Amino acid sequence: MEFTIILYILFGIGFLFFFNWLMGYKKGNITIDFDERYFNKKEYVEAIKNKLESEGKEVAYKGNGRFNIDGKNYLLIERNVSMGGVPLQRTILKIEK
């Protein structure tokens, strides 16, 4: 009985860490949620650049989903997440090592 409870707790903690990794919550990553959806890649990249520049960052798009932000290289990862039944376009800029 006690073993089962401990197993459920460990499974829950593992699921929480997996979910956070999947959503891009990692040190060094930049996550952005937009109010509107972007289907055109050029408009999407422009919206990302404008958002980051409004936060005071230096941004350059290098092509192929790669950005240079404040001298560091990032890779664009797009996720579509259902939040309360409404799809949300989540932008994750993963730092490249």
SULKA-V273424 format. One line per field, one symbol per residue. psi: psi as a letter, one per 20 degrees, with the letter a starting at -180 (. if undefined). Layout:
psi=???
//
This chain:
psi=ghhgghggghgggghgggghghijnqphqppppqhqqphphghggghgggghhijjqppppirkjpqooljqpqppppqopookipppopppoppp.
//
